[in-house]
Amino acid sequence: MHRSPPRSLAIGLLTTFMLASGGAATADTATGSRSPVRERVEALLERMSLDEKIGQMTQAERGSLTGDDITRYRLGSVLSGGGSTPTPNTPEAWADMTDGFQRQAIATPLRIPLIYGVDAVHGHNNVVGATIFPHNIGLGATRDPELVQRIGQATAEEVTGTGPDWTFAPCLCVARNDRWGRTYESFGEVPELPASLSTIVTGFQGRRLGGKASVLATAKHYVGDGGTTGGVDQGDTQVSEAELRRVHLPPFQAAVRRGVGSVMISFSSWNGVKLHGHRYLITDVLKRELGFSGLVVSDWNGIDQIDGQPGFTAAEVTTAVNAGIDMFMVPYDWRRFIETLRAEVRAGRVPQARIDDANRRILTKKVELGLFERPFADRGYLRTVGSPEHRALARHAAARSQVLLKNDRNVLPLSRTNNKIFVAGKSADDIGIQTGGWTITWQGSPGPITPGTTILKGIEQNAGRGTTVTYSKDGTGVDRSYKAAVAVVGELPYAEFMGDRPAGMGLDADDLATIGRLRASGVPVIVVLVSGRPLDIAAELPKWNALVASWLPGTEGRGVADVLYGLARPTGKLPVTWMKSADQQPINRGDGKTPLFPYGYGLTYRR
């Protein structure tokens, strides 16, 4: 990461490492030759005690740290879970916080810096004021690898200014059942789509690690989390190895080819075996067959699920380490993890060679990122957080992600001039709803949670001469004097298992009542669906004049309005198959089921 420490500190750190390695360092591990990076890492390993090595394999949540814990336990990494932020939640406070943690790390005898991780999954979404981009399902609708790479780069710049070095993104899952609460984190239902959009890895990391605004990317969740039976989050993917390789593995292969620095293991199981303990898939397939040379990280307390009982055991720790996990996200119980792993190594149940391999992978990424020379936040990038340039990119991405599914009698685009438009719906004027989960907090929440432009405000801002826009959340007040009524409705924010929908998948009663009021007026009704997946709307669709799948467009709702007015033509294509009814789930391209709208469907306007 491109950072700016005090000159005296930078010189001290560089001198320490030059003494250890016998010379200056450059990043060159791709050839596998005896490169300077490898020499530095090997020299460090020779000097490290077992406790220092175990510390490097440990990742603690920031909220669990007190005093000089990082220095005392030689911790290798700290993370912010969803919604775990400094007070106040400002970019500057983030930089101050991460720099403070980093000072503790470099106060250790070997001065090994921390690597700080965040879930920057659609922008730097923990930070108030950051640019929030469309969630992955919307980016999948764009079919635009170059745009997605630019989004990764913009996100990396905002992350760099605030201090973290590592994002737990992208999610390269292939969502095969829309009941799954993480469907919106997937680029799409067929492997070639997320594989093609793995360009975001290059956006995050740059052409090489350690360049300007370079943060470590994470391909997650390895592997098959989008294919669980029933769409149950953290469930069991019950498929043959041939299907696992055909459907779920290709996006990870693409990310490895791009040089992704880390891979996160899935909470889920494959045919009854938890991935966190799956040596064949982690070591044999990922590391050996695919040639992945980066670090493998567990998910949040993931080792605790191996035996299905609460609280991790020594056997679970040993199983996970020997399976090939290198760094352990043990947010609150990290002290017990350290003690347990130390005892397992001393008992001979975890080989020293496995500990050294994990450390080699972790230290290599730290060296390649330039953290030893530049450990602190590069505050020059603070100006990019929520910048006009990044918001313009997010607006463009939101427009590109819109999928026009119905447009009877060309009711769209709306005329910008001399028009009278009625807007209704709970999702029309709510930043929290349109940004969805993983925004400021883990689950997200309705309301003005961060600066941005709501879809309603975008409609108002894009209106031209002689056009009036009236808003009523529940649709009351509409009459035949309006030329069009826009209902912005859909799902409330959620994340992970909280978003699983094992039963109905339709609009709620309030949304249906709002649309009903608009229809009763006799005005043409345009439904803009703000959701993290297709919803069960086939029975309602004949009553609507137009339908736009808006997904979760982020903070720049004016991009949605651009499409409604025709300032941008709709070009989005469905990244997932749209069901006729919820009982069709799972429904995917090529499975013989008849959908409401097929994968790849999307209309546009006549020129």
N, C-alpha and C positions, 0 to 999 in steps of 0.2 A: 504494500500500500504506500502511496505517495504521502509522506508525512514530513513535518518540520520540527525536530527536537532542537533544544539548545545546542549550539555548536560544541560546547565542552562535553555534553553528555554523548553526542554522536561520536565524537573522537574517542571518548572512553570506551564506549561499546565496541567500536570498530577495533580499537587496540586489543581489547580482551579477546575478540574472536581471531584477530590476526595471530596473536600469540598461540591460540589453540590450534589454528589450522596451518600456521607457517606461512601465511601470505594473505593478500587481499582476496575477496570472494567475488565470484560472478555466478549467476544462476545458469546452470547447464546440466540438467539431469536427463534430458530427452534421449541422449545417445546411450546412456547407461555406462559411459566411460568413466574413468576415475577423474571426475570433474571437480572444480574447486568447491561447489556446493557439497558434494559427497565428502570431500576431505574435511570440511568444516563440521559436518554432522558427525562423522566418525570420530573426530578429535573430541567433540563434546561428549559423545557416548562413553568414551574411555574414561572421562573424568567424572561421570555421573554416578551417584550412589543409587541403590535400589529405590530408596525413598524418593529421590529426585525423579527417577524414571516413572514411578507410579503416579507421582504428582502431575507429570506431564500428561498422563492418560486420563486425568480427572477434570471434569467440567462441572462447575458449581453455578447455581443461580445467584445472581447479584444480591437478591434479598436475603440470602442465607449467610452472607459473609459479615463478619465482625472483626474489628481491630486489624491485626496484621495477618489474617488467615492466609492470604495469598503468599506472603513471604514465608510464613512458618511451615506451610504444607507444600510449598513449591508447586502451586497449582498451575496447570498448563493452560486452562481456559476458563472463561466466565461467560455466561449468557444472560440475556434478558428474555424471559418467557413472554408470551403475549400479554401486553399490558403492564409489564414490569419496567417502570420508567423512573427517572430521577424526578425530583420536585424542585422547581417547576419543570414541566415536560416541554422544554425548549431545546432547540439544537445546541445552543451554547452550554446548557446544563448537561446534555449528553456528552459533549466533548470534555467538560470538566470531570464528569464522573469516570469516563473510560480512562482518561489520563491519570486520575488518582489511582485506579486499579493497576494501571501499567507501572506506575512508580513503585508500587509494592512488589511487582514481579521482578523488576530490574534491581531491587535491593537484595536479591538472593546472591549467593556467592558466584554462580555462573551467569547471572544477569540474563536469564532466558526470558524473553518477553511473553506476555499473554497473547492469545488469539481470542478476540471477543466476538461472540456470535449473536445474531439477531434473526428473527423471521421477517426479513424484508421481501415479502412474497408478491406484493403488487405495489411497488414503491417502498420507501422507508416507512412502513405503515404503523410503526409504534410511536412515531414522532408527530406531535401536533404541528401542523403547518407544512408537513412534507407533501410532495406531489403523490397522489394516489392514482395509480393506473387501473385500467380494467383488470378484473381477475382473469385467470388463464383461459377460462372457457370463452370469454369474449375475444381474447387474443387469438385463440384457435379459429374463431370465425373470420378473422382477418386474412388468414393464410399468407401472412407476410413475414418471412424470416428476418428481413432487413429491419423492419419496424420493430420487431421484438428484440432484436439485438440493440437497437438504439434505446429502447426502454431499459434494458439491462444496464447499459452504460450510464444513463441518467440516474438510475437508482444507485449505482455504485458511487457516483459523485456525491449524492446526498448522504450516503452511508459514510463515505470517507471523511466528510467534513465533521461528522459527529463522533467519530472515533472507532466504531466497530470495524473488524477486519474480515468478517465472515458472515455470509448470508445463508440461511437454511432454505435455499431456493436454487433451481426451479423444481417444482413437483412434476415429474415425468411419468406419472401414473397414466394408465389407459383406463378411463372410466367406462365400465361395461354395464353398470346398473345405476340408473339415475336416482334410485332411492338412497344412494350413498350420500352422506353428509359432506363429502369432500369432492363431489362431482365438479364444482366450480373451480377447484384447484387443478383440474386436468385440462390440457389443451384439446382433448378430444378422445373419441372412442376407438380409433384405429391407430395402430402403432406408428404409421408413417407421419401422422400429423404432429404429435409431440416430438418425434425424432427430428422433423424438419425445423421445429421451433426451438431446438436445443441451441440455436444461435444465441439465446439469451445468456448461455454460459460464457461465450466470448464477450458479450456485453458486460457482464459482471467482472470478469477477470482481466479483460484486455487480451491482446494477442499473446501476451506472456504475463505471468504473475510478476508483480513488483513494479509495473509501469505506473503511469499516472492514474489515480483513482481505480486501483485494482483491488478487488475484494474476492476472497475465496468463495467459489460457488459450491453448491451441494445438490447433487442429483438425488432425488428422493421420490418415493420411499421404496427401497429395494427389497423385494420385487413382487409385483402382483397385487398391490393393495387395492387397485381399482377393480379387481375381479372376484371379490369375495362373494360367497353364496348369500343371496338375498340383499346384497349391497350393504351389509352390516359393517360399520367401521371397526377396524381392528379384528375382523372376522377371519374366516378360513377360505382361501382360494383353492377350490377343489377342482383342479384341472390336471391333465397329463403334463409331463415335462415337455412334450412336443408343443402343446398349446401355450404353456408358460413361455417357452422360447419364441414362439411365433408372434404372440400378442404382446407380452409384457416386457420382454427383454430388449427389443430393438432400440427404444429410446435411451436406455442406459448405454448400450453399445455406441450410439451416436455421441452421447456426452463424453464417454471415455475417449473417443477419437478426437474430441475437441479439447482434451486435456483437463476435464473437470477435476478440481482439486480434492473434493471430498464426496462421499456417498453416505447417505443416511439409511439405516436399516428400517424396514417397516415393522410396525406393531403386529401386523397380521401374520397368519400362518399359511403354509403351503401343505395341503393334504394332512392337516393336523399337527404339523411341526412348526413351532414358532420360529420366525425368521431370525430373531436375535440369537438363536442357538444353532443356526443352520450352517455348519462348516462347509458342506458341499457347495451351497449357493454363494457363500461369502468368499471362502478361500479358493476353492477349486474353480468355480465359474467366474466370479468377478475378478479376483486378483490374478489367477493363473491363466485361465482361458481368455478373458477379455484384456488382460494385461494392465489392469488398473494399478497404478503406482502411488495414488494418493492415500489419504487417510479415510478410514471407515469409522463413522460415528454412530452411536446408538441414538434412538429417539428418547424422549422424556421418560426416564425411569423404565426404559424398555426391557432391561434385564430382569425386572421384577415380575414380568409376565411369563417367563419361560416355563415355570412349573404350575402356573395357574393359581398360585396362592399369594396372598398379600405379603409384602416384605421380601426383599431379595435374600437369597441364601448363598453360602460359600459355593455350593454346587452350581448355582446359576451364574455367579461371577466367573467361575472356572470355565463353564461351558461357553459363555459369551466370549471370553478372551481367547480361548483356544479355537473358537469358530472363526476368529479373524477380526473381531471388532477392536479398533485401536484406541478410540477415545470414548469415554463413558459419560453421557449426560445423566448425572445423578444429582439432580438439582439441590435437594435438601439433605440427603443422607450420604453426602460425599465423604465424610470422615469415616463412617463405617465401611464404605467401599474401599477406602485406602487401607484400612486395617485388615479387611478381609483379603484383599488381593495380596498384600504383603505376606500374610500367613499362608496363602495358597502357593505362592512362589517358593517360600522357604520349605514348605512340605513337599515340593517337587511336583505338585499337580499342575502348575503352570510353568512351562519351560522358560528359562532366562532368555532363550533365543526369541521367543514370542514377544516378551517384554521389549527386547531390543528392536525387533522389527516394528512394533507399534511406535516406539520412540523415533526410530529412523524416519518413518513416514510423517509423523507430526513435525519433527524438527526441520525436515526438508521443506515443508510448506512454509514454515516460519522464515526460513532463510530465503526462499524464493520470493516471498512477499516483501522482503526487505525490512522485516520488523526489528531485526537486531540493530540496524542503522537508523531506522525511522519509526520508533515505537508509538509516537503520539499522534493524536488527531491532526490532520492537515486542515487547519481552520480556514485556509484559503478557499476551501470548498463549501464553507457555511453559506456563502452567498447563493449557492445553487439550490438550497433547500426551499422547495416551493417556488422556484424562480419562474418568471414569465416564460422563459424558453422551455422549461420542463412542463409547465402547465399547457403550453401550446402543443407540445408533443402528446400529452395525455388527452387533450381535446381531439386531436387528430386520430389517436388510437380509439377513443370512444366512438367517433363517427365511423371509423372503419369496421368496428365490431358489430354494428347494428345489422340485424338480419330482417329484411322485409318478407313477411310470410303470407300476407294477404293484402290486396289493395283494390277492392271492388270499385269500378268506375273511376279509377285513378283519383280517389279522394286525397291521396298524397301525391306530390308534396303540397303542403299548405301554401297559399299565397301569402307573401310577406306584407303586401300593401292592401289597404282598403278591405281588411278582413275583420271578423269578429269571432274570437276563439274562446271557448270555455275549457278550462283545465280542471280536472278533479283527480282524486285518489290520494291515498296515504303516502305513496312513494314519490309524489310530484315535487314536493318542497322539503325534502329530507336528505341531507348529506349522509347521515348514518345508514339509512336504508340503501341508498344507491351505491355506497362503497362496500357494504356487506361485512361479513366476518373478517377477522384478522385486520381490523382497522382501529387503531389506538388501544383497543383491548383485544383479548383473545377471541371472544364471541362477537365483538362489534356491538353496536347499539343504535337505536334510532336517535335522531336529534342532531343538533349543530355541533358535532363532536370535533370537527376540524374545519379550517377554512376551505371553501370551495364554491362552486356554482351549481345550484340544484337544477334539475331538469326544467322546473317551472321558470326559474330565473333565466335560464338559457332561452326558453321560448319567448319570454318578455324582452330580453336583450336583442334577439334576432328579429323582432317584429319591426316592420317598416312603417312608412308614412300611412296614416289613416287606419292602422290596425289596433284594436283593443284586445287585451287578454284579461279574462276574469277567472279567478280561482276560488273554488269551494272544495274543501277536502272530501266531503261526503256527497258532492254532486248536487246539493240543493241550490235552487236559484236558476238553473238552466231553463231556457225557453227556446221557442222556434226562431227567435231573432238571431241566434248564433248560427254561423255557417259550418262550424265543426266543433266537436267535443272530443277532447283528448283525455283518456283515463289512464293514469300512470299507477299501476297496481302491481302486486306480486308478493314476494316473500319478505319476511323480516330477517334481520341478520342472524347468522349462526355460524358455527365452526365445528368441524370434526363430528363426533358421534352425536352431538346435540342437534345436528341437522339431518340425521337419518330419518327417512319417512317410510316406515314399514307399512303404513295404512294408506290413507288417501293422499293424493298428490295434486289436488285442485286448489283453486282460489278460495280464500276464506269468505265467510258470509258477508263481511263488511265490504270487501271488494266487489262481490257480486251485486250487492245492493247499490253501491255507487254506480256501477255500470248500468244497472237497471234504471236508475233515475235519468241517466243521460239518454238511454234508448227511448224512454217514455216521452221525451221531448220531441222526438221525430228528427233530431239533428243527427247527421252522420257521426258515427262513433269510431274513434281510432284508439285501440288499446295498445299501450306501451307496457310490455311485461318486464318488470325488474325482478330478476330471479337468478339463482345459481344453477339452474337446470331447466329442462322442459317441464311444463306443468300440464296437468290433465285438463284440457280446455276444449276438447273436440265437441262436446255437447253445446258449448256456448259460442263457438266460433261462427256458426251461421248467422248469429245475431249481430255480429260486429262487421263494420265496413272495412276496417284495416287492422292488421296486427303487426307489431314490430317487437322482435325479441331483442331487448336491450341489455340482457345479462346483468352484470354488476359493473357499471361503467366507470366508477371512480369519482374523483372530486370534480371532474370537468364535464358537468352535465350539459354544457353548451354544445358539446359534440353530438349529443342526442338530438338537440334542437336543430343543429345544422342539417341533419338528415330529414327531419320532419318538414323543414322548409325547402329542402332541395338545394341548400348551399353546398351540400355534399351528397352525391348520389349513393344510395345504399349498395354496397358491394359485398357485404358479409355473407358467408355461406355456413349452413349449420355444421358445427363440429361434432354433433351428436344426432342420432335419430330421434325424431319427435314422435312419441307414442300416440296412438289413438285413445288408449285408456291405460290406467295404471297397472291393470292386470296383465299387460303385455310385457312388463319389465321382467327380466332384462330384454331389451330390443336393440339390435345393432345391425349395421350394414351387412347384408349378405346372409342373414339368418332365416330368410323365408317369410318373416312376418310382414304384414302390410301396415306401414306407419301412417300417421297423419301427414307428416312431411319427412321425406327421406334425408339421410345424411347428405350434406352438400347442397341442399336446397336453399334458394334465396332469390328473391325478385329484385328488380331495379326499376328506375324510372325511365320513361321514354325521354329522349333528348328533345 
